[in-house]
Amino acid sequence: MIRIPLGHQQFNSLGTAQSLTVPPGADRALLQVEDQAVRWHDTATPTATSGIVIAVGETYLYGGDLSSVKFIEEAGGGELNVAYYA
């Protein structure tokens, strides 16, 4: 299936749980983590010690409700890159 790119977003500070800024029409997000592991959750607010881990260097395709997912770093200095697709 061909995906249409709809934009990107970069988080340089995830000391508190952050939501995505989802472009209209996006239904998938490609996530990549740099420098520190990041945790996410889509039914609760993640903390530095709870949530689903994306390790440094991992790439993850999220296809759930983009408006409900939140992210937080496990330790200071984490970075999250997000590419949005329809």
Jmol script that loads the backbone (N, CA, C; Angstrom):
load data "model"
ATOM      1  N   MET A   1       0.842  -1.174   0.000  1.00  0.00           N
ATOM      2  CA  MET A   1       0.000   0.000   0.000  1.00  0.00           C
ATOM      3  C   MET A   1       0.889   1.239   0.000  1.00  0.00           C
ATOM      4  N   ILE A   2       0.599   2.164  -0.868  1.00  0.00           N
ATOM      5  CA  ILE A   2       1.353   3.406  -0.957  1.00  0.00           C
ATOM      6  C   ILE A   2       0.855   4.366   0.114  1.00  0.00           C
ATOM      7  N   ARG A   3       1.764   4.977   0.817  1.00  0.00           N
ATOM      8  CA  ARG A   3       1.445   5.956   1.847  1.00  0.00           C
ATOM      9  C   ARG A   3       1.772   7.350   1.338  1.00  0.00           C
ATOM     10  N   ILE A   4       0.972   8.331   1.730  1.00  0.00           N
ATOM     11  CA  ILE A   4       1.181   9.715   1.347  1.00  0.00           C
ATOM     12  C   ILE A   4       1.780  10.456   2.543  1.00  0.00           C
ATOM     13  N   PRO A   5       2.983  11.036   2.397  1.00  0.00           N
ATOM     14  CA  PRO A   5       3.574  11.783   3.507  1.00  0.00           C
ATOM     15  C   PRO A   5       2.813  13.081   3.760  1.00  0.00           C
ATOM     16  N   LEU A   6       2.581  13.376   5.041  1.00  0.00           N
ATOM     17  CA  LEU A   6       1.806  14.561   5.411  1.00  0.00           C
ATOM     18  C   LEU A   6       2.550  15.519   6.320  1.00  0.00           C
ATOM     19  N   GLY A   7       3.796  15.252   6.608  1.00  0.00           N
ATOM     20  CA  GLY A   7       4.565  16.170   7.444  1.00  0.00           C
ATOM     21  C   GLY A   7       5.363  15.441   8.498  1.00  0.00           C
ATOM     22  N   HIS A   8       6.045  16.239   9.309  1.00  0.00           N
ATOM     23  CA  HIS A   8       6.878  15.668  10.366  1.00  0.00           C
ATOM     24  C   HIS A   8       6.876  16.583  11.585  1.00  0.00           C
ATOM     25  N   GLN A   9       7.398  16.041  12.666  1.00  0.00           N
ATOM     26  CA  GLN A   9       7.479  16.773  13.930  1.00  0.00           C
ATOM     27  C   GLN A   9       8.681  16.250  14.681  1.00  0.00           C
ATOM     28  N   GLN A  10       9.350  17.116  15.425  1.00  0.00           N
ATOM     29  CA  GLN A  10      10.482  16.693  16.239  1.00  0.00           C
ATOM     30  C   GLN A  10      10.294  17.222  17.654  1.00  0.00           C
ATOM     31  N   PHE A  11      10.470  16.322  18.621  1.00  0.00           N
ATOM     32  CA  PHE A  11      10.425  16.690  20.034  1.00  0.00           C
ATOM     33  C   PHE A  11      11.843  16.664  20.569  1.00  0.00           C
ATOM     34  N   ASN A  12      12.322  17.804  21.072  1.00  0.00           N
ATOM     35  CA  ASN A  12      13.660  17.882  21.672  1.00  0.00           C
ATOM     36  C   ASN A  12      13.606  17.873  23.185  1.00  0.00           C
ATOM     37  N   SER A  13      12.423  18.031  23.735  1.00  0.00           N
ATOM     38  CA  SER A  13      12.248  18.027  25.175  1.00  0.00           C
ATOM     39  C   SER A  13      10.987  17.244  25.510  1.00  0.00           C
ATOM     40  N   LEU A  14      11.175  16.126  26.172  1.00  0.00           N
ATOM     41  CA  LEU A  14      10.045  15.285  26.563  1.00  0.00           C
ATOM     42  C   LEU A  14      10.076  15.017  28.069  1.00  0.00           C
ATOM     43  N   GLY A  15      10.438  16.046  28.846  1.00  0.00           N
ATOM     44  CA  GLY A  15      10.498  15.899  30.298  1.00  0.00           C
ATOM     45  C   GLY A  15       9.122  15.706  30.921  1.00  0.00           C
ATOM     46  N   THR A  16       8.085  16.169  30.217  1.00  0.00           N
ATOM     47  CA  THR A  16       6.707  15.907  30.607  1.00  0.00           C
ATOM     48  C   THR A  16       6.023  15.239  29.419  1.00  0.00           C
ATOM     49  N   ALA A  17       4.967  14.503  29.685  1.00  0.00           N
ATOM     50  CA  ALA A  17       4.270  13.783  28.613  1.00  0.00           C
ATOM     51  C   ALA A  17       3.743  14.761  27.564  1.00  0.00           C
ATOM     52  N   GLN A  18       4.006  14.457  26.305  1.00  0.00           N
ATOM     53  CA  GLN A  18       3.620  15.320  25.183  1.00  0.00           C
ATOM     54  C   GLN A  18       2.739  14.555  24.201  1.00  0.00           C
ATOM     55  N   SER A  19       1.793  15.276  23.620  1.00  0.00           N
ATOM     56  CA  SER A  19       0.930  14.724  22.570  1.00  0.00           C
ATOM     57  C   SER A  19       1.465  15.130  21.207  1.00  0.00           C
ATOM     58  N   LEU A  20       1.028  14.429  20.191  1.00  0.00           N
ATOM     59  CA  LEU A  20       1.400  14.752  18.814  1.00  0.00           C
ATOM     60  C   LEU A  20       0.546  15.902  18.291  1.00  0.00           C
ATOM     61  N   THR A  21       1.099  16.653  17.357  1.00  0.00           N
ATOM     62  CA  THR A  21       0.343  17.641  16.601  1.00  0.00           C
ATOM     63  C   THR A  21       0.071  17.002  15.250  1.00  0.00           C
ATOM     64  N   VAL A  22      -1.087  16.399  15.124  1.00  0.00           N
ATOM     65  CA  VAL A  22      -1.405  15.533  13.984  1.00  0.00           C
ATOM     66  C   VAL A  22      -1.951  16.354  12.816  1.00  0.00           C
ATOM     67  N   PRO A  23      -1.321  16.242  11.632  1.00  0.00           N
ATOM     68  CA  PRO A  23      -1.873  16.941  10.472  1.00  0.00           C
ATOM     69  C   PRO A  23      -3.186  16.306  10.012  1.00  0.00           C
ATOM     70  N   PRO A  24      -4.075  17.084   9.437  1.00  0.00           N
ATOM     71  CA  PRO A  24      -5.343  16.532   8.939  1.00  0.00           C
ATOM     72  C   PRO A  24      -5.101  15.380   7.958  1.00  0.00           C
ATOM     73  N   GLY A  25      -5.850  14.307   8.139  1.00  0.00           N
ATOM     74  CA  GLY A  25      -5.763  13.157   7.251  1.00  0.00           C
ATOM     75  C   GLY A  25      -4.749  12.108   7.644  1.00  0.00           C
ATOM     76  N   ALA A  26      -3.886  12.406   8.603  1.00  0.00           N
ATOM     77  CA  ALA A  26      -2.868  11.431   9.017  1.00  0.00           C
ATOM     78  C   ALA A  26      -3.507  10.291   9.801  1.00  0.00           C
ATOM     79  N   ASP A  27      -3.124   9.051   9.475  1.00  0.00           N
ATOM     80  CA  ASP A  27      -3.623   7.893  10.221  1.00  0.00           C
ATOM     81  C   ASP A  27      -2.493   6.948  10.636  1.00  0.00           C
ATOM     82  N   ARG A  28      -1.260   7.327  10.367  1.00  0.00           N
ATOM     83  CA  ARG A  28      -0.081   6.548  10.755  1.00  0.00           C
ATOM     84  C   ARG A  28       1.034   7.519  11.134  1.00  0.00           C
ATOM     85  N   ALA A  29       1.885   7.085  12.060  1.00  0.00           N
ATOM     86  CA  ALA A  29       3.057   7.879  12.415  1.00  0.00           C
ATOM     87  C   ALA A  29       4.263   6.948  12.516  1.00  0.00           C
ATOM     88  N   LEU A  30       5.325   7.313  11.848  1.00  0.00           N
ATOM     89  CA  LEU A  30       6.590   6.601  11.944  1.00  0.00           C
ATOM     90  C   LEU A  30       7.414   7.325  13.000  1.00  0.00           C
ATOM     91  N   LEU A  31       7.823   6.605  14.043  1.00  0.00           N
ATOM     92  CA  LEU A  31       8.501   7.194  15.194  1.00  0.00           C
ATOM     93  C   LEU A  31       9.926   6.687  15.267  1.00  0.00           C
ATOM     94  N   GLN A  32      10.875   7.584  15.551  1.00  0.00           N
ATOM     95  CA  GLN A  32      12.259   7.178  15.764  1.00  0.00           C
ATOM     96  C   GLN A  32      12.815   7.959  16.946  1.00  0.00           C
ATOM     97  N   VAL A  33      13.538   7.244  17.814  1.00  0.00           N
ATOM     98  CA  VAL A  33      14.057   7.810  19.055  1.00  0.00           C
ATOM     99  C   VAL A  33      15.570   7.955  18.970  1.00  0.00           C
ATOM    100  N   GLU A  34      16.061   9.094  19.494  1.00  0.00           N
ATOM    101  CA  GLU A  34      17.499   9.342  19.559  1.00  0.00           C
ATOM    102  C   GLU A  34      17.897   9.713  20.982  1.00  0.00           C
ATOM    103  N   ASP A  35      19.092   9.357  21.372  1.00  0.00           N
ATOM    104  CA  ASP A  35      19.785   9.784  22.594  1.00  0.00           C
ATOM    105  C   ASP A  35      19.303   9.157  23.901  1.00  0.00           C
ATOM    106  N   GLN A  36      18.012   9.057  24.155  1.00  0.00           N
ATOM    107  CA  GLN A  36      17.468   8.424  25.360  1.00  0.00           C
ATOM    108  C   GLN A  36      16.189   7.693  24.985  1.00  0.00           C
ATOM    109  N   ALA A  37      15.922   6.589  25.657  1.00  0.00           N
ATOM    110  CA  ALA A  37      14.680   5.849  25.400  1.00  0.00           C
ATOM    111  C   ALA A  37      13.465   6.729  25.713  1.00  0.00           C
ATOM    112  N   VAL A  38      12.386   6.473  24.985  1.00  0.00           N
ATOM    113  CA  VAL A  38      11.129   7.198  25.159  1.00  0.00           C
ATOM    114  C   VAL A  38      10.037   6.174  25.455  1.00  0.00           C
ATOM    115  N   ARG A  39       9.120   6.545  26.327  1.00  0.00           N
ATOM    116  CA  ARG A  39       7.961   5.696  26.624  1.00  0.00           C
ATOM    117  C   ARG A  39       6.708   6.348  26.061  1.00  0.00           C
ATOM    118  N   TRP A  40       5.745   5.497  25.676  1.00  0.00           N
ATOM    119  CA  TRP A  40       4.484   6.009  25.138  1.00  0.00           C
ATOM    120  C   TRP A  40       3.325   5.195  25.670  1.00  0.00           C
ATOM    121  N   HIS A  41       2.146   5.802  25.570  1.00  0.00           N
ATOM    122  CA  HIS A  41       0.915   5.102  25.914  1.00  0.00           C
ATOM    123  C   HIS A  41      -0.226   5.806  25.207  1.00  0.00           C
ATOM    124  N   ASP A  42      -1.268   5.060  24.846  1.00  0.00           N
ATOM    125  CA  ASP A  42      -2.412   5.672  24.173  1.00  0.00           C
ATOM    126  C   ASP A  42      -3.720   5.551  24.949  1.00  0.00           C
ATOM    127  N   THR A  43      -3.664   4.957  26.157  1.00  0.00           N
ATOM    128  CA  THR A  43      -4.860   4.907  26.992  1.00  0.00           C
ATOM    129  C   THR A  43      -4.604   5.484  28.384  1.00  0.00           C
ATOM    130  N   ALA A  44      -3.388   5.945  28.646  1.00  0.00           N
ATOM    131  CA  ALA A  44      -3.021   6.552  29.924  1.00  0.00           C
ATOM    132  C   ALA A  44      -1.852   7.500  29.657  1.00  0.00           C
ATOM    133  N   THR A  45      -1.500   8.285  30.660  1.00  0.00           N
ATOM    134  CA  THR A  45      -0.343   9.170  30.519  1.00  0.00           C
ATOM    135  C   THR A  45       0.906   8.406  30.951  1.00  0.00           C
ATOM    136  N   PRO A  46       1.902   8.277  30.065  1.00  0.00           N
ATOM    137  CA  PRO A  46       3.114   7.560  30.439  1.00  0.00           C
ATOM    138  C   PRO A  46       3.944   8.382  31.420  1.00  0.00           C
ATOM    139  N   THR A  47       4.828   7.688  32.134  1.00  0.00           N
ATOM    140  CA  THR A  47       5.812   8.342  32.997  1.00  0.00           C
ATOM    141  C   THR A  47       7.189   7.840  32.576  1.00  0.00           C
ATOM    142  N   ALA A  48       8.215   8.347  33.212  1.00  0.00           N
ATOM    143  CA  ALA A  48       9.579   7.918  32.893  1.00  0.00           C
ATOM    144  C   ALA A  48       9.809   6.444  33.206  1.00  0.00           C
ATOM    145  N   THR A  49       8.910   5.843  33.998  1.00  0.00           N
ATOM    146  CA  THR A  49       9.075   4.434  34.367  1.00  0.00           C
ATOM    147  C   THR A  49       7.890   3.555  33.975  1.00  0.00           C
ATOM    148  N   SER A  50       6.863   4.134  33.353  1.00  0.00           N
ATOM    149  CA  SER A  50       5.724   3.317  32.918  1.00  0.00           C
ATOM    150  C   SER A  50       5.320   3.705  31.507  1.00  0.00           C
ATOM    151  N   GLY A  51       4.852   2.744  30.782  1.00  0.00           N
ATOM    152  CA  GLY A  51       4.489   2.938  29.383  1.00  0.00           C
ATOM    153  C   GLY A  51       5.292   1.981  28.526  1.00  0.00           C
ATOM    154  N   ILE A  52       5.078   2.043  27.251  1.00  0.00           N
ATOM    155  CA  ILE A  52       5.733   1.144  26.305  1.00  0.00           C
ATOM    156  C   ILE A  52       7.011   1.808  25.816  1.00  0.00           C
ATOM    157  N   VAL A  53       8.124   1.100  25.901  1.00  0.00           N
ATOM    158  CA  VAL A  53       9.438   1.670  25.595  1.00  0.00           C
ATOM    159  C   VAL A  53       9.744   1.594  24.106  1.00  0.00           C
ATOM    160  N   ILE A  54      10.272   2.698  23.583  1.00  0.00           N
ATOM    161  CA  ILE A  54      10.933   2.705  22.284  1.00  0.00           C
ATOM    162  C   ILE A  54      12.396   3.008  22.588  1.00  0.00           C
ATOM    163  N   ALA A  55      13.272   2.056  22.332  1.00  0.00           N
ATOM    164  CA  ALA A  55      14.693   2.202  22.650  1.00  0.00           C
ATOM    165  C   ALA A  55      15.383   3.131  21.652  1.00  0.00           C
ATOM    166  N   VAL A  56      16.515   3.643  22.057  1.00  0.00           N
ATOM    167  CA  VAL A  56      17.314   4.508  21.194  1.00  0.00           C
ATOM    168  C   VAL A  56      17.621   3.781  19.886  1.00  0.00           C
ATOM    169  N   GLY A  57      17.382   4.450  18.778  1.00  0.00           N
ATOM    170  CA  GLY A  57      17.661   3.894  17.464  1.00  0.00           C
ATOM    171  C   GLY A  57      16.531   3.074  16.873  1.00  0.00           C
ATOM    172  N   GLU A  58      15.530   2.737  17.673  1.00  0.00           N
ATOM    173  CA  GLU A  58      14.399   1.971  17.153  1.00  0.00           C
ATOM    174  C   GLU A  58      13.486   2.844  16.308  1.00  0.00           C
ATOM    175  N   THR A  59      12.869   2.221  15.336  1.00  0.00           N
ATOM    176  CA  THR A  59      11.841   2.862  14.531  1.00  0.00           C
ATOM    177  C   THR A  59      10.564   2.070  14.733  1.00  0.00           C
ATOM    178  N   TYR A  60       9.465   2.777  14.961  1.00  0.00           N
ATOM    179  CA  TYR A  60       8.199   2.142  15.290  1.00  0.00           C
ATOM    180  C   TYR A  60       7.091   2.786  14.464  1.00  0.00           C
ATOM    181  N   LEU A  61       6.228   1.983  13.862  1.00  0.00           N
ATOM    182  CA  LEU A  61       5.079   2.496  13.117  1.00  0.00           C
ATOM    183  C   LEU A  61       3.850   2.398  14.002  1.00  0.00           C
ATOM    184  N   TYR A  62       3.257   3.552  14.327  1.00  0.00           N
ATOM    185  CA  TYR A  62       2.066   3.593  15.170  1.00  0.00           C
ATOM    186  C   TYR A  62       0.861   3.852  14.287  1.00  0.00           C
ATOM    187  N   GLY A  63      -0.162   2.997  14.397  1.00  0.00           N
ATOM    188  CA  GLY A  63      -1.356   3.126  13.583  1.00  0.00           C
ATOM    189  C   GLY A  63      -2.631   3.225  14.388  1.00  0.00           C
ATOM    190  N   GLY A  64      -2.516   3.569  15.668  1.00  0.00           N
ATOM    191  CA  GLY A  64      -3.703   3.731  16.500  1.00  0.00           C
ATOM    192  C   GLY A  64      -4.237   5.150  16.424  1.00  0.00           C
ATOM    193  N   ASP A  65      -4.941   5.562  17.458  1.00  0.00           N
ATOM    194  CA  ASP A  65      -5.521   6.904  17.524  1.00  0.00           C
ATOM    195  C   ASP A  65      -4.406   7.912  17.797  1.00  0.00           C
ATOM    196  N   LEU A  66      -3.984   8.614  16.753  1.00  0.00           N
ATOM    197  CA  LEU A  66      -2.859   9.544  16.870  1.00  0.00           C
ATOM    198  C   LEU A  66      -3.142  10.682  17.842  1.00  0.00           C
ATOM    199  N   SER A  67      -4.392  11.020  18.051  1.00  0.00           N
ATOM    200  CA  SER A  67      -4.718  12.128  18.953  1.00  0.00           C
ATOM    201  C   SER A  67      -4.653  11.729  20.425  1.00  0.00           C
ATOM    202  N   SER A  68      -4.573  10.438  20.719  1.00  0.00           N
ATOM    203  CA  SER A  68      -4.565  10.016  22.123  1.00  0.00           C
ATOM    204  C   SER A  68      -3.197   9.552  22.621  1.00  0.00           C
ATOM    205  N   VAL A  69      -2.245   9.345  21.743  1.00  0.00           N
ATOM    206  CA  VAL A  69      -0.942   8.833  22.165  1.00  0.00           C
ATOM    207  C   VAL A  69      -0.090   9.966  22.745  1.00  0.00           C
ATOM    208  N   LYS A  70       0.641   9.643  23.836  1.00  0.00           N
ATOM    209  CA  LYS A  70       1.527  10.602  24.497  1.00  0.00           C
ATOM    210  C   LYS A  70       2.889   9.956  24.702  1.00  0.00           C
ATOM    211  N   PHE A  71       3.913  10.803  24.785  1.00  0.00           N
ATOM    212  CA  PHE A  71       5.298  10.350  24.892  1.00  0.00           C
ATOM    213  C   PHE A  71       6.017  11.090  26.003  1.00  0.00           C
ATOM    214  N   ILE A  72       6.990  10.388  26.635  1.00  0.00           N
ATOM    215  CA  ILE A  72       7.845  11.003  27.649  1.00  0.00           C
ATOM    216  C   ILE A  72       9.200  10.309  27.592  1.00  0.00           C
ATOM    217  N   GLU A  73      10.268  11.033  27.890  1.00  0.00           N
ATOM    218  CA  GLU A  73      11.598  10.431  27.887  1.00  0.00           C
ATOM    219  C   GLU A  73      11.859   9.723  29.213  1.00  0.00           C
ATOM    220  N   GLU A  74      12.679   8.660  29.153  1.00  0.00           N
ATOM    221  CA  GLU A  74      13.065   7.970  30.386  1.00  0.00           C
ATOM    222  C   GLU A  74      14.076   8.781  31.173  1.00  0.00           C
ATOM    223  N   ALA A  75      14.928   9.504  30.481  1.00  0.00           N
ATOM    224  CA  ALA A  75      15.939  10.350  31.113  1.00  0.00           C
ATOM    225  C   ALA A  75      16.125  11.580  30.237  1.00  0.00           C
ATOM    226  N   GLY A  76      16.679  12.632  30.797  1.00  0.00           N
ATOM    227  CA  GLY A  76      16.860  13.871  30.061  1.00  0.00           C
ATOM    228  C   GLY A  76      17.666  13.697  28.781  1.00  0.00           C
ATOM    229  N   GLY A  77      17.310  14.465  27.777  1.00  0.00           N
ATOM    230  CA  GLY A  77      18.057  14.444  26.521  1.00  0.00           C
ATOM    231  C   GLY A  77      17.470  13.582  25.429  1.00  0.00           C
ATOM    232  N   GLY A  78      16.305  12.997  25.660  1.00  0.00           N
ATOM    233  CA  GLY A  78      15.675  12.175  24.638  1.00  0.00           C
ATOM    234  C   GLY A  78      15.124  13.026  23.505  1.00  0.00           C
ATOM    235  N   GLU A  79      15.103  12.459  22.320  1.00  0.00           N
ATOM    236  CA  GLU A  79      14.563  13.146  21.149  1.00  0.00           C
ATOM    237  C   GLU A  79      13.678  12.176  20.379  1.00  0.00           C
ATOM    238  N   LEU A  80      12.546  12.669  19.926  1.00  0.00           N
ATOM    239  CA  LEU A  80      11.606  11.849  19.158  1.00  0.00           C
ATOM    240  C   LEU A  80      11.335  12.520  17.827  1.00  0.00           C
ATOM    241  N   ASN A  81      11.546  11.777  16.748  1.00  0.00           N
ATOM    242  CA  ASN A  81      11.238  12.249  15.401  1.00  0.00           C
ATOM    243  C   ASN A  81      10.004  11.518  14.915  1.00  0.00           C
ATOM    244  N   VAL A  82       9.066  12.259  14.322  1.00  0.00           N
ATOM    245  CA  VAL A  82       7.791  11.700  13.895  1.00  0.00           C
ATOM    246  C   VAL A  82       7.539  12.102  12.445  1.00  0.00           C
ATOM    247  N   ALA A  83       7.198  11.132  11.610  1.00  0.00           N
ATOM    248  CA  ALA A  83       6.757  11.391  10.242  1.00  0.00           C
ATOM    249  C   ALA A  83       5.318  10.899  10.117  1.00  0.00           C
ATOM    250  N   TYR A  84       4.458  11.739   9.555  1.00  0.00           N
ATOM    251  CA  TYR A  84       3.033  11.436   9.449  1.00  0.00           C
ATOM    252  C   TYR A  84       2.679  11.004   8.030  1.00  0.00           C
ATOM    253  N   TYR A  85       1.751  10.029   7.949  1.00  0.00           N
ATOM    254  CA  TYR A  85       1.328   9.489   6.651  1.00  0.00           C
ATOM    255  C   TYR A  85      -0.179   9.237   6.629  1.00  0.00           C
ATOM    256  N   ALA A  86      -0.748   9.283   5.430  1.00  0.00           N
ATOM    257  CA  ALA A  86      -2.140   8.915   5.203  1.00  0.00           C
ATOM    258  C   ALA A  86      -2.157   7.629   4.392  1.00  0.00           C
TER     259      ALA A  86
END
end "model"
wireframe off; spacefill off
backbone 0.3
color backbone group
